[in-house]
Each structure stands twice: as C-alpha cells, then as structure tokens.
Amino acid sequence: MATIHVENVPDDLYAKLQQLATSQNSSISAQVLSLLESGLQTKAQQPQSNTSKPVAEILADINRRRESRPAYMGLPDSTSLIREDRDR
C-alpha cells in the first residue's frame, strides 16, 4: 500500500480535520482517506463540459434559447409592465 506525506498543512485546516475525525470516531489518517475517496468519486461523477460538443451545436443551442425569450415572441418586456404597475 502506498504512503502519502503532506507537509505545511495550515493549523486551522488540521484542526478541522482533527475535529471531523473525532466526531466520526476515526483517526486523522482514516478521515483523510475517506475525504480523498469521496472527493475523487465526486470528480469522476461530474458531467463532461460542453467543450465536447461541436461548436456548431453549441451555437445552435444559444440561438434556440435566444429565440425562446418573450421579447422575440412579440410579448412586452417585463420592465415596462413593472413600471406601468408602479405608476398606477
């Protein structure tokens, strides 16, 4: 099994780690391993960024969203409706 040594851990971070380990009834080493494992699992589960899509597809998505805005559908702008309501 591999060994990892971490140097220059800030005191406040070490205190938080120690407090977490105490609350979980585990050692600091066990808590570090648990946090590393959960952090790596979270990173692996994140979806890939939009950069995997072709640029043309991204631009088409942007245009579709823009065209679905109320102003493009002939509906009045909400700021003018709010102003009209406040002026009453």
PyMOL Python script that loads the backbone (N, CA, C, O; Angstrom):
from pymol import cmd

cmd.read_pdbstr("""\
ATOM      1  N   MET A   1       0.849  -1.176   0.000  1.00  0.00           N
ATOM      2  CA  MET A   1       0.000   0.000   0.000  1.00  0.00           C
ATOM      3  C   MET A   1       0.895   1.240   0.000  1.00  0.00           C
ATOM      4  O   MET A   1       1.908   1.273   0.698  1.00  0.00           O
ATOM      5  N   ALA A   2       0.532   2.236  -0.763  1.00  0.00           N
ATOM      6  CA  ALA A   2       1.328   3.459  -0.891  1.00  0.00           C
ATOM      7  C   ALA A   2       1.161   4.357   0.329  1.00  0.00           C
ATOM      8  O   ALA A   2       0.172   4.264   1.057  1.00  0.00           O
ATOM      9  N   THR A   3       2.134   5.216   0.535  1.00  0.00           N
ATOM     10  CA  THR A   3       2.113   6.159   1.649  1.00  0.00           C
ATOM     11  C   THR A   3       2.208   7.570   1.088  1.00  0.00           C
ATOM     12  O   THR A   3       2.992   7.842   0.179  1.00  0.00           O
ATOM     13  N   ILE A   4       1.398   8.458   1.644  1.00  0.00           N
ATOM     14  CA  ILE A   4       1.415   9.862   1.237  1.00  0.00           C
ATOM     15  C   ILE A   4       1.744  10.703   2.462  1.00  0.00           C
ATOM     16  O   ILE A   4       1.146  10.524   3.523  1.00  0.00           O
ATOM     17  N   HIS A   5       2.686  11.610   2.315  1.00  0.00           N
ATOM     18  CA  HIS A   5       3.028  12.549   3.381  1.00  0.00           C
ATOM     19  C   HIS A   5       2.636  13.941   2.906  1.00  0.00           C
ATOM     20  O   HIS A   5       2.953  14.338   1.784  1.00  0.00           O
ATOM     21  N   VAL A   6       1.947  14.671   3.764  1.00  0.00           N
ATOM     22  CA  VAL A   6       1.532  16.031   3.416  1.00  0.00           C
ATOM     23  C   VAL A   6       2.229  16.989   4.365  1.00  0.00           C
ATOM     24  O   VAL A   6       2.132  16.846   5.584  1.00  0.00           O
ATOM     25  N   GLU A   7       2.927  17.959   3.808  1.00  0.00           N
ATOM     26  CA  GLU A   7       3.635  18.944   4.618  1.00  0.00           C
ATOM     27  C   GLU A   7       2.939  20.292   4.529  1.00  0.00           C
ATOM     28  O   GLU A   7       2.168  20.552   3.605  1.00  0.00           O
ATOM     29  N   ASN A   8       3.223  21.134   5.495  1.00  0.00           N
ATOM     30  CA  ASN A   8       2.741  22.522   5.532  1.00  0.00           C
ATOM     31  C   ASN A   8       1.221  22.616   5.533  1.00  0.00           C
ATOM     32  O   ASN A   8       0.647  23.451   4.834  1.00  0.00           O
ATOM     33  N   VAL A   9       0.570  21.762   6.315  1.00  0.00           N
ATOM     34  CA  VAL A   9      -0.883  21.825   6.459  1.00  0.00           C
ATOM     35  C   VAL A   9      -1.195  22.994   7.391  1.00  0.00           C
ATOM     36  O   VAL A   9      -0.671  23.036   8.504  1.00  0.00           O
ATOM     37  N   PRO A  10      -2.031  23.940   6.970  1.00  0.00           N
ATOM     38  CA  PRO A  10      -2.383  25.060   7.845  1.00  0.00           C
ATOM     39  C   PRO A  10      -3.031  24.562   9.142  1.00  0.00           C
ATOM     40  O   PRO A  10      -3.768  23.575   9.150  1.00  0.00           O
ATOM     41  N   ASP A  11      -2.736  25.273  10.236  1.00  0.00           N
ATOM     42  CA  ASP A  11      -3.226  24.850  11.550  1.00  0.00           C
ATOM     43  C   ASP A  11      -4.740  24.765  11.601  1.00  0.00           C
ATOM     44  O   ASP A  11      -5.285  23.824  12.179  1.00  0.00           O
ATOM     45  N   ASP A  12      -5.435  25.737  11.003  1.00  0.00           N
ATOM     46  CA  ASP A  12      -6.897  25.717  11.051  1.00  0.00           C
ATOM     47  C   ASP A  12      -7.469  24.539  10.268  1.00  0.00           C
ATOM     48  O   ASP A  12      -8.466  23.948  10.681  1.00  0.00           O
ATOM     49  N   LEU A  13      -6.850  24.195   9.149  1.00  0.00           N
ATOM     50  CA  LEU A  13      -7.300  23.046   8.368  1.00  0.00           C
ATOM     51  C   LEU A  13      -7.063  21.749   9.135  1.00  0.00           C
ATOM     52  O   LEU A  13      -7.912  20.858   9.135  1.00  0.00           O
ATOM     53  N   TYR A  14      -5.910  21.647   9.786  1.00  0.00           N
ATOM     54  CA  TYR A  14      -5.611  20.455  10.575  1.00  0.00           C
ATOM     55  C   TYR A  14      -6.589  20.329  11.741  1.00  0.00           C
ATOM     56  O   TYR A  14      -7.028  19.228  12.072  1.00  0.00           O
ATOM     57  N   ALA A  15      -6.930  21.462  12.364  1.00  0.00           N
ATOM     58  CA  ALA A  15      -7.882  21.434  13.482  1.00  0.00           C
ATOM     59  C   ALA A  15      -9.257  20.967  13.007  1.00  0.00           C
ATOM     60  O   ALA A  15      -9.921  20.191  13.694  1.00  0.00           O
ATOM     61  N   LYS A  16      -9.686  21.440  11.833  1.00  0.00           N
ATOM     62  CA  LYS A  16     -10.975  20.995  11.283  1.00  0.00           C
ATOM     63  C   LYS A  16     -10.950  19.504  10.975  1.00  0.00           C
ATOM     64  O   LYS A  16     -11.917  18.787  11.234  1.00  0.00           O
ATOM     65  N   LEU A  17      -9.843  19.051  10.425  1.00  0.00           N
ATOM     66  CA  LEU A  17      -9.688  17.633  10.108  1.00  0.00           C
ATOM     67  C   LEU A  17      -9.707  16.791  11.374  1.00  0.00           C
ATOM     68  O   LEU A  17     -10.330  15.730  11.416  1.00  0.00           O
ATOM     69  N   GLN A  18      -9.026  17.264  12.394  1.00  0.00           N
ATOM     70  CA  GLN A  18      -8.990  16.551  13.668  1.00  0.00           C
ATOM     71  C   GLN A  18     -10.382  16.516  14.303  1.00  0.00           C
ATOM     72  O   GLN A  18     -10.789  15.491  14.850  1.00  0.00           O
ATOM     73  N   GLN A  19     -11.106  17.622  14.232  1.00  0.00           N
ATOM     74  CA  GLN A  19     -12.458  17.683  14.781  1.00  0.00           C
ATOM     75  C   GLN A  19     -13.388  16.736  14.027  1.00  0.00           C
ATOM     76  O   GLN A  19     -14.204  16.052  14.645  1.00  0.00           O
ATOM     77  N   LEU A  20     -13.275  16.689  12.722  1.00  0.00           N
ATOM     78  CA  LEU A  20     -14.095  15.791  11.918  1.00  0.00           C
ATOM     79  C   LEU A  20     -13.780  14.336  12.242  1.00  0.00           C
ATOM     80  O   LEU A  20     -14.688  13.515  12.370  1.00  0.00           O
ATOM     81  N   ALA A  21     -12.506  14.018  12.375  1.00  0.00           N
ATOM     82  CA  ALA A  21     -12.106  12.648  12.705  1.00  0.00           C
ATOM     83  C   ALA A  21     -12.641  12.249  14.075  1.00  0.00           C
ATOM     84  O   ALA A  21     -13.097  11.120  14.260  1.00  0.00           O
ATOM     85  N   THR A  22     -12.586  13.162  15.028  1.00  0.00           N
ATOM     86  CA  THR A  22     -13.101  12.873  16.368  1.00  0.00           C
ATOM     87  C   THR A  22     -14.603  12.646  16.328  1.00  0.00           C
ATOM     88  O   THR A  22     -15.112  11.730  16.974  1.00  0.00           O
ATOM     89  N   SER A  23     -15.313  13.470  15.576  1.00  0.00           N
ATOM     90  CA  SER A  23     -16.772  13.318  15.503  1.00  0.00           C
ATOM     91  C   SER A  23     -17.177  12.027  14.800  1.00  0.00           C
ATOM     92  O   SER A  23     -18.262  11.504  15.051  1.00  0.00           O
ATOM     93  N   GLN A  24     -16.324  11.511  13.928  1.00  0.00           N
ATOM     94  CA  GLN A  24     -16.603  10.273  13.199  1.00  0.00           C
ATOM     95  C   GLN A  24     -15.994   9.052  13.892  1.00  0.00           C
ATOM     96  O   GLN A  24     -16.093   7.933  13.390  1.00  0.00           O
ATOM     97  N   ASN A  25     -15.363   9.278  15.050  1.00  0.00           N
ATOM     98  CA  ASN A  25     -14.684   8.204  15.786  1.00  0.00           C
ATOM     99  C   ASN A  25     -13.671   7.477  14.905  1.00  0.00           C
ATOM    100  O   ASN A  25     -13.617   6.247  14.886  1.00  0.00           O
ATOM    101  N   SER A  26     -12.880   8.246  14.183  1.00  0.00           N
ATOM    102  CA  SER A  26     -11.855   7.652  13.326  1.00  0.00           C
ATOM    103  C   SER A  26     -10.550   8.415  13.506  1.00  0.00           C
ATOM    104  O   SER A  26     -10.517   9.488  14.108  1.00  0.00           O
ATOM    105  N   SER A  27      -9.496   7.851  12.980  1.00  0.00           N
ATOM    106  CA  SER A  27      -8.196   8.519  13.050  1.00  0.00           C
ATOM    107  C   SER A  27      -8.118   9.596  11.968  1.00  0.00           C
ATOM    108  O   SER A  27      -8.924   9.627  11.038  1.00  0.00           O
ATOM    109  N   ILE A  28      -7.144  10.460  12.113  1.00  0.00           N
ATOM    110  CA  ILE A  28      -6.959  11.501  11.105  1.00  0.00           C
ATOM    111  C   ILE A  28      -6.605  10.868   9.760  1.00  0.00           C
ATOM    112  O   ILE A  28      -7.087  11.314   8.719  1.00  0.00           O
ATOM    113  N   SER A  29      -5.774   9.841   9.780  1.00  0.00           N
ATOM    114  CA  SER A  29      -5.406   9.160   8.529  1.00  0.00           C
ATOM    115  C   SER A  29      -6.623   8.554   7.847  1.00  0.00           C
ATOM    116  O   SER A  29      -6.785   8.670   6.632  1.00  0.00           O
ATOM    117  N   ALA A  30      -7.484   7.903   8.638  1.00  0.00           N
ATOM    118  CA  ALA A  30      -8.690   7.304   8.064  1.00  0.00           C
ATOM    119  C   ALA A  30      -9.612   8.379   7.503  1.00  0.00           C
ATOM    120  O   ALA A  30     -10.250   8.182   6.469  1.00  0.00           O
ATOM    121  N   GLN A  31      -9.677   9.519   8.191  1.00  0.00           N
ATOM    122  CA  GLN A  31     -10.538  10.606   7.723  1.00  0.00           C
ATOM    123  C   GLN A  31      -9.996  11.212   6.433  1.00  0.00           C
ATOM    124  O   GLN A  31     -10.770  11.542   5.534  1.00  0.00           O
ATOM    125  N   VAL A  32      -8.687  11.361   6.332  1.00  0.00           N
ATOM    126  CA  VAL A  32      -8.073  11.884   5.105  1.00  0.00           C
ATOM    127  C   VAL A  32      -8.362  10.947   3.940  1.00  0.00           C
ATOM    128  O   VAL A  32      -8.711  11.402   2.851  1.00  0.00           O
ATOM    129  N   LEU A  33      -8.220   9.649   4.159  1.00  0.00           N
ATOM    130  CA  LEU A  33      -8.520   8.679   3.101  1.00  0.00           C
ATOM    131  C   LEU A  33      -9.980   8.757   2.676  1.00  0.00           C
ATOM    132  O   LEU A  33     -10.293   8.693   1.487  1.00  0.00           O
ATOM    133  N   SER A  34     -10.872   8.897   3.653  1.00  0.00           N
ATOM    134  CA  SER A  34     -12.302   8.999   3.347  1.00  0.00           C
ATOM    135  C   SER A  34     -12.597  10.249   2.516  1.00  0.00           C
ATOM    136  O   SER A  34     -13.351  10.190   1.544  1.00  0.00           O
ATOM    137  N   LEU A  35     -12.003  11.373   2.902  1.00  0.00           N
ATOM    138  CA  LEU A  35     -12.217  12.623   2.163  1.00  0.00           C
ATOM    139  C   LEU A  35     -11.629  12.555   0.756  1.00  0.00           C
ATOM    140  O   LEU A  35     -12.234  13.046  -0.197  1.00  0.00           O
ATOM    141  N   LEU A  36     -10.459  11.950   0.628  1.00  0.00           N
ATOM    142  CA  LEU A  36      -9.865  11.786  -0.703  1.00  0.00           C
ATOM    143  C   LEU A  36     -10.742  10.921  -1.594  1.00  0.00           C
ATOM    144  O   LEU A  36     -10.974  11.243  -2.760  1.00  0.00           O
ATOM    145  N   GLU A  37     -11.221   9.830  -1.039  1.00  0.00           N
ATOM    146  CA  GLU A  37     -12.060   8.920  -1.819  1.00  0.00           C
ATOM    147  C   GLU A  37     -13.353   9.596  -2.261  1.00  0.00           C
ATOM    148  O   GLU A  37     -13.748   9.484  -3.421  1.00  0.00           O
ATOM    149  N   SER A  38     -14.017  10.299  -1.336  1.00  0.00           N
ATOM    150  CA  SER A  38     -15.276  10.955  -1.706  1.00  0.00           C
ATOM    151  C   SER A  38     -15.030  12.091  -2.700  1.00  0.00           C
ATOM    152  O   SER A  38     -15.843  12.311  -3.598  1.00  0.00           O
ATOM    153  N   GLY A  39     -13.925  12.809  -2.549  1.00  0.00           N
ATOM    154  CA  GLY A  39     -13.602  13.873  -3.498  1.00  0.00           C
ATOM    155  C   GLY A  39     -13.322  13.346  -4.887  1.00  0.00           C
ATOM    156  O   GLY A  39     -13.734  13.952  -5.877  1.00  0.00           O
ATOM    157  N   LEU A  40     -12.631  12.231  -4.972  1.00  0.00           N
ATOM    158  CA  LEU A  40     -12.332  11.646  -6.278  1.00  0.00           C
ATOM    159  C   LEU A  40     -13.576  11.057  -6.924  1.00  0.00           C
ATOM    160  O   LEU A  40     -13.722  11.114  -8.145  1.00  0.00           O
ATOM    161  N   GLN A  41     -14.475  10.491  -6.124  1.00  0.00           N
ATOM    162  CA  GLN A  41     -15.723   9.958  -6.677  1.00  0.00           C
ATOM    163  C   GLN A  41     -16.582  11.085  -7.216  1.00  0.00           C
ATOM    164  O   GLN A  41     -17.176  10.959  -8.287  1.00  0.00           O
ATOM    165  N   THR A  42     -16.652  12.192  -6.477  1.00  0.00           N
ATOM    166  CA  THR A  42     -17.436  13.344  -6.921  1.00  0.00           C
ATOM    167  C   THR A  42     -16.880  13.884  -8.231  1.00  0.00           C
ATOM    168  O   THR A  42     -17.641  14.217  -9.140  1.00  0.00           O
ATOM    169  N   LYS A  43     -15.570  13.972  -8.331  1.00  0.00           N
ATOM    170  CA  LYS A  43     -14.940  14.478  -9.553  1.00  0.00           C
ATOM    171  C   LYS A  43     -15.225  13.556 -10.734  1.00  0.00           C
ATOM    172  O   LYS A  43     -15.448  14.024 -11.851  1.00  0.00           O
ATOM    173  N   ALA A  44     -15.218  12.253 -10.490  1.00  0.00           N
ATOM    174  CA  ALA A  44     -15.463  11.288 -11.564  1.00  0.00           C
ATOM    175  C   ALA A  44     -16.914  11.317 -12.030  1.00  0.00           C
ATOM    176  O   ALA A  44     -17.199  10.987 -13.182  1.00  0.00           O
ATOM    177  N   GLN A  45     -17.840  11.711 -11.146  1.00  0.00           N
ATOM    178  CA  GLN A  45     -19.261  11.702 -11.488  1.00  0.00           C
ATOM    179  C   GLN A  45     -19.711  12.979 -12.177  1.00  0.00           C
ATOM    180  O   GLN A  45     -20.818  13.022 -12.715  1.00  0.00           O
ATOM    181  N   GLN A  46     -18.885  14.021 -12.179  1.00  0.00           N
ATOM    182  CA  GLN A  46     -19.276  15.276 -12.807  1.00  0.00           C
ATOM    183  C   GLN A  46     -19.382  15.082 -14.311  1.00  0.00           C
ATOM    184  O   GLN A  46     -18.549  14.412 -14.921  1.00  0.00           O
ATOM    185  N   PRO A  47     -20.426  15.678 -14.908  1.00  0.00           N
ATOM    186  CA  PRO A  47     -20.576  15.541 -16.359  1.00  0.00           C
ATOM    187  C   PRO A  47     -19.453  16.269 -17.084  1.00  0.00           C
ATOM    188  O   PRO A  47     -18.854  17.210 -16.563  1.00  0.00           O
ATOM    189  N   GLN A  48     -19.191  15.812 -18.285  1.00  0.00           N
ATOM    190  CA  GLN A  48     -18.161  16.465 -19.088  1.00  0.00           C
ATOM    191  C   GLN A  48     -18.638  17.850 -19.492  1.00  0.00           C
ATOM    192  O   GLN A  48     -19.839  18.093 -19.610  1.00  0.00           O
ATOM    193  N   SER A  49     -17.716  18.733 -19.697  1.00  0.00           N
ATOM    194  CA  SER A  49     -18.071  20.096 -20.061  1.00  0.00           C
ATOM    195  C   SER A  49     -18.624  20.145 -21.483  1.00  0.00           C
ATOM    196  O   SER A  49     -18.545  19.175 -22.236  1.00  0.00           O
ATOM    197  N   ASN A  50     -19.179  21.294 -21.821  1.00  0.00           N
ATOM    198  CA  ASN A  50     -19.769  21.479 -23.146  1.00  0.00           C
ATOM    199  C   ASN A  50     -18.723  21.506 -24.256  1.00  0.00           C
ATOM    200  O   ASN A  50     -19.075  21.522 -25.435  1.00  0.00           O
ATOM    201  N   THR A  51     -17.461  21.511 -23.898  1.00  0.00           N
ATOM    202  CA  THR A  51     -16.429  21.563 -24.930  1.00  0.00           C
ATOM    203  C   THR A  51     -16.384  20.289 -25.754  1.00  0.00           C
ATOM    204  O   THR A  51     -15.758  20.256 -26.813  1.00  0.00           O
ATOM    205  N   SER A  52     -17.043  19.238 -25.278  1.00  0.00           N
ATOM    206  CA  SER A  52     -17.060  18.005 -26.056  1.00  0.00           C
ATOM    207  C   SER A  52     -18.062  18.094 -27.212  1.00  0.00           C
ATOM    208  O   SER A  52     -18.041  17.255 -28.112  1.00  0.00           O
ATOM    209  N   LYS A  53     -18.943  19.109 -27.191  1.00  0.00           N
ATOM    210  CA  LYS A  53     -19.899  19.306 -28.280  1.00  0.00           C
ATOM    211  C   LYS A  53     -19.230  20.100 -29.396  1.00  0.00           C
ATOM    212  O   LYS A  53     -18.344  20.915 -29.140  1.00  0.00           O
ATOM    213  N   PRO A  54     -19.646  19.865 -30.604  1.00  0.00           N
ATOM    214  CA  PRO A  54     -19.124  20.689 -31.706  1.00  0.00           C
ATOM    215  C   PRO A  54     -19.593  22.140 -31.553  1.00  0.00           C
ATOM    216  O   PRO A  54     -20.670  22.398 -31.015  1.00  0.00           O
ATOM    217  N   VAL A  55     -18.794  23.060 -32.020  1.00  0.00           N
ATOM    218  CA  VAL A  55     -19.104  24.484 -31.902  1.00  0.00           C
ATOM    219  C   VAL A  55     -20.430  24.815 -32.571  1.00  0.00           C
ATOM    220  O   VAL A  55     -21.195  25.624 -32.045  1.00  0.00           O
ATOM    221  N   ALA A  56     -20.715  24.217 -33.700  1.00  0.00           N
ATOM    222  CA  ALA A  56     -21.970  24.490 -34.412  1.00  0.00           C
ATOM    223  C   ALA A  56     -23.171  24.108 -33.555  1.00  0.00           C
ATOM    224  O   ALA A  56     -24.183  24.810 -33.555  1.00  0.00           O
ATOM    225  N   GLU A  57     -23.067  23.011 -32.831  1.00  0.00           N
ATOM    226  CA  GLU A  57     -24.175  22.577 -31.976  1.00  0.00           C
ATOM    227  C   GLU A  57     -24.359  23.526 -30.795  1.00  0.00           C
ATOM    228  O   GLU A  57     -25.491  23.819 -30.408  1.00  0.00           O
ATOM    229  N   ILE A  58     -23.272  24.002 -30.227  1.00  0.00           N
ATOM    230  CA  ILE A  58     -23.353  24.960 -29.121  1.00  0.00           C
ATOM    231  C   ILE A  58     -23.998  26.257 -29.595  1.00  0.00           C
ATOM    232  O   ILE A  58     -24.853  26.808 -28.902  1.00  0.00           O
ATOM    233  N   LEU A  59     -23.600  26.752 -30.765  1.00  0.00           N
ATOM    234  CA  LEU A  59     -24.191  27.978 -31.303  1.00  0.00           C
ATOM    235  C   LEU A  59     -25.673  27.798 -31.611  1.00  0.00           C
ATOM    236  O   LEU A  59     -26.461  28.720 -31.400  1.00  0.00           O
ATOM    237  N   ALA A  60     -26.060  26.635 -32.101  1.00  0.00           N
ATOM    238  CA  ALA A  60     -27.472  26.366 -32.369  1.00  0.00           C
ATOM    239  C   ALA A  60     -28.268  26.373 -31.068  1.00  0.00           C
ATOM    240  O   ALA A  60     -29.389  26.881 -31.040  1.00  0.00           O
ATOM    241  N   ASP A  61     -27.711  25.818 -29.990  1.00  0.00           N
ATOM    242  CA  ASP A  61     -28.376  25.848 -28.684  1.00  0.00           C
ATOM    243  C   ASP A  61     -28.564  27.282 -28.202  1.00  0.00           C
ATOM    244  O   ASP A  61     -29.622  27.633 -27.679  1.00  0.00           O
ATOM    245  N   ILE A  62     -27.537  28.106 -28.380  1.00  0.00           N
ATOM    246  CA  ILE A  62     -27.619  29.505 -27.956  1.00  0.00           C
ATOM    247  C   ILE A  62     -28.715  30.227 -28.732  1.00  0.00           C
ATOM    248  O   ILE A  62     -29.500  30.969 -28.142  1.00  0.00           O
ATOM    249  N   ASN A  63     -28.776  30.022 -30.033  1.00  0.00           N
ATOM    250  CA  ASN A  63     -29.800  30.675 -30.851  1.00  0.00           C
ATOM    251  C   ASN A  63     -31.198  30.210 -30.475  1.00  0.00           C
ATOM    252  O   ASN A  63     -32.126  31.019 -30.448  1.00  0.00           O
ATOM    253  N   ARG A  64     -31.370  28.930 -30.186  1.00  0.00           N
ATOM    254  CA  ARG A  64     -32.687  28.423 -29.772  1.00  0.00           C
ATOM    255  C   ARG A  64     -33.127  29.069 -28.466  1.00  0.00           C
ATOM    256  O   ARG A  64     -34.287  29.455 -28.322  1.00  0.00           O
ATOM    257  N   ARG A  65     -32.208  29.188 -27.520  1.00  0.00           N
ATOM    258  CA  ARG A  65     -32.558  29.818 -26.241  1.00  0.00           C
ATOM    259  C   ARG A  65     -32.907  31.289 -26.435  1.00  0.00           C
ATOM    260  O   ARG A  65     -33.859  31.788 -25.835  1.00  0.00           O
ATOM    261  N   ARG A  66     -32.139  31.980 -27.273  1.00  0.00           N
ATOM    262  CA  ARG A  66     -32.390  33.398 -27.500  1.00  0.00           C
ATOM    263  C   ARG A  66     -33.758  33.608 -28.143  1.00  0.00           C
ATOM    264  O   ARG A  66     -34.478  34.536 -27.777  1.00  0.00           O
ATOM    265  N   GLU A  67     -34.117  32.760 -29.089  1.00  0.00           N
ATOM    266  CA  GLU A  67     -35.390  32.902 -29.793  1.00  0.00           C
ATOM    267  C   GLU A  67     -36.576  32.559 -28.906  1.00  0.00           C
ATOM    268  O   GLU A  67     -37.700  32.953 -29.217  1.00  0.00           O
ATOM    269  N   SER A  68     -36.363  31.845 -27.822  1.00  0.00           N
ATOM    270  CA  SER A  68     -37.478  31.481 -26.945  1.00  0.00           C
ATOM    271  C   SER A  68     -37.757  32.545 -25.891  1.00  0.00           C
ATOM    272  O   SER A  68     -38.659  32.378 -25.070  1.00  0.00           O
ATOM    273  N   ARG A  69     -36.990  33.646 -25.902  1.00  0.00           N
ATOM    274  CA  ARG A  69     -37.229  34.727 -24.950  1.00  0.00           C
ATOM    275  C   ARG A  69     -38.527  35.443 -25.311  1.00  0.00           C
ATOM    276  O   ARG A  69     -38.867  35.544 -26.490  1.00  0.00           O
ATOM    277  N   PRO A  70     -39.258  35.942 -24.309  1.00  0.00           N
ATOM    278  CA  PRO A  70     -40.544  36.605 -24.567  1.00  0.00           C
ATOM    279  C   PRO A  70     -40.453  37.777 -25.534  1.00  0.00           C
ATOM    280  O   PRO A  70     -41.377  37.992 -26.318  1.00  0.00           O
ATOM    281  N   ALA A  71     -39.365  38.540 -25.500  1.00  0.00           N
ATOM    282  CA  ALA A  71     -39.244  39.699 -26.386  1.00  0.00           C
ATOM    283  C   ALA A  71     -39.240  39.274 -27.847  1.00  0.00           C
ATOM    284  O   ALA A  71     -39.720  40.020 -28.701  1.00  0.00           O
ATOM    285  N   TYR A  72     -38.717  38.111 -28.151  1.00  0.00           N
ATOM    286  CA  TYR A  72     -38.671  37.622 -29.532  1.00  0.00           C
ATOM    287  C   TYR A  72     -39.994  36.992 -29.959  1.00  0.00           C
ATOM    288  O   TYR A  72     -40.195  36.702 -31.139  1.00  0.00           O
ATOM    289  N   MET A  73     -40.887  36.783 -29.009  1.00  0.00           N
ATOM    290  CA  MET A  73     -42.177  36.165 -29.323  1.00  0.00           C
ATOM    291  C   MET A  73     -43.279  37.218 -29.412  1.00  0.00           C
ATOM    292  O   MET A  73     -44.458  36.871 -29.472  1.00  0.00           O
ATOM    293  N   GLY A  74     -42.909  38.503 -29.420  1.00  0.00           N
ATOM    294  CA  GLY A  74     -43.882  39.571 -29.543  1.00  0.00           C
ATOM    295  C   GLY A  74     -44.523  39.963 -28.218  1.00  0.00           C
ATOM    296  O   GLY A  74     -45.463  40.757 -28.210  1.00  0.00           O
ATOM    297  N   LEU A  75     -44.050  39.438 -27.117  1.00  0.00           N
ATOM    298  CA  LEU A  75     -44.588  39.776 -25.801  1.00  0.00           C
ATOM    299  C   LEU A  75     -43.874  41.007 -25.265  1.00  0.00           C
ATOM    300  O   LEU A  75     -42.715  41.246 -25.602  1.00  0.00           O
ATOM    301  N   PRO A  76     -44.564  41.804 -24.421  1.00  0.00           N
ATOM    302  CA  PRO A  76     -43.938  43.020 -23.895  1.00  0.00           C
ATOM    303  C   PRO A  76     -42.813  42.690 -22.913  1.00  0.00           C
ATOM    304  O   PRO A  76     -42.782  41.623 -22.301  1.00  0.00           O
ATOM    305  N   ASP A  77     -41.901  43.637 -22.788  1.00  0.00           N
ATOM    306  CA  ASP A  77     -40.788  43.497 -21.861  1.00  0.00           C
ATOM    307  C   ASP A  77     -41.312  43.620 -20.431  1.00  0.00           C
ATOM    308  O   ASP A  77     -42.159  44.470 -20.156  1.00  0.00           O
ATOM    309  N   SER A  78     -40.826  42.796 -19.535  1.00  0.00           N
ATOM    310  CA  SER A  78     -41.325  42.791 -18.159  1.00  0.00           C
ATOM    311  C   SER A  78     -41.019  44.096 -17.434  1.00  0.00           C
ATOM    312  O   SER A  78     -41.774  44.491 -16.546  1.00  0.00           O
ATOM    313  N   THR A  79     -39.932  44.775 -17.789  1.00  0.00           N
ATOM    314  CA  THR A  79     -39.619  46.025 -17.104  1.00  0.00           C
ATOM    315  C   THR A  79     -40.668  47.093 -17.387  1.00  0.00           C
ATOM    316  O   THR A  79     -41.003  47.869 -16.491  1.00  0.00           O
ATOM    317  N   SER A  80     -41.189  47.154 -18.592  1.00  0.00           N
ATOM    318  CA  SER A  80     -42.233  48.139 -18.887  1.00  0.00           C
ATOM    319  C   SER A  80     -43.523  47.785 -18.157  1.00  0.00           C
ATOM    320  O   SER A  80     -44.245  48.682 -17.722  1.00  0.00           O
ATOM    321  N   LEU A  81     -43.825  46.511 -18.015  1.00  0.00           N
ATOM    322  CA  LEU A  81     -45.018  46.099 -17.269  1.00  0.00           C
ATOM    323  C   LEU A  81     -44.884  46.452 -15.792  1.00  0.00           C
ATOM    324  O   LEU A  81     -45.845  46.911 -15.175  1.00  0.00           O
ATOM    325  N   ILE A  82     -43.712  46.244 -15.228  1.00  0.00           N
ATOM    326  CA  ILE A  82     -43.487  46.585 -13.821  1.00  0.00           C
ATOM    327  C   ILE A  82     -43.586  48.087 -13.630  1.00  0.00           C
ATOM    328  O   ILE A  82     -44.197  48.543 -12.664  1.00  0.00           O
ATOM    329  N   ARG A  83     -42.990  48.878 -14.541  1.00  0.00           N
ATOM    330  CA  ARG A  83     -43.050  50.333 -14.446  1.00  0.00           C
ATOM    331  C   ARG A  83     -44.490  50.813 -14.523  1.00  0.00           C
ATOM    332  O   ARG A  83     -44.888  51.690 -13.756  1.00  0.00           O
ATOM    333  N   GLU A  84     -45.273  50.258 -15.428  1.00  0.00           N
ATOM    334  CA  GLU A  84     -46.681  50.620 -15.579  1.00  0.00           C
ATOM    335  C   GLU A  84     -47.448  50.313 -14.294  1.00  0.00           C
ATOM    336  O   GLU A  84     -48.285  51.105 -13.863  1.00  0.00           O
ATOM    337  N   ASP A  85     -47.164  49.173 -13.687  1.00  0.00           N
ATOM    338  CA  ASP A  85     -47.847  48.788 -12.455  1.00  0.00           C
ATOM    339  C   ASP A  85     -47.463  49.722 -11.308  1.00  0.00           C
ATOM    340  O   ASP A  85     -48.316  50.073 -10.492  1.00  0.00           O
ATOM    341  N   ARG A  86     -46.224  50.119 -11.235  1.00  0.00           N
ATOM    342  CA  ARG A  86     -45.773  51.000 -10.154  1.00  0.00           C
ATOM    343  C   ARG A  86     -46.301  52.420 -10.322  1.00  0.00           C
ATOM    344  O   ARG A  86     -46.501  53.133  -9.339  1.00  0.00           O
ATOM    345  N   ASP A  87     -46.525  52.827 -11.557  1.00  0.00           N
ATOM    346  CA  ASP A  87     -47.016  54.176 -11.812  1.00  0.00           C
ATOM    347  C   ASP A  87     -48.501  54.326 -11.515  1.00  0.00           C
ATOM    348  O   ASP A  87     -49.007  55.448 -11.482  1.00  0.00           O
ATOM    349  N   ARG A  88     -49.203  53.236 -11.299  1.00  0.00           N
ATOM    350  CA  ARG A  88     -50.642  53.330 -11.024  1.00  0.00           C
ATOM    351  C   ARG A  88     -50.915  53.885  -9.667  1.00  0.00           C
ATOM    352  O   ARG A  88     -52.075  54.029  -9.281  1.00  0.00           O
TER     353      ARG A  88
END
""", "prot")
cmd.dss("prot")
cmd.show_as("cartoon", "prot")
cmd.util.cbc("prot")
cmd.orient("prot")
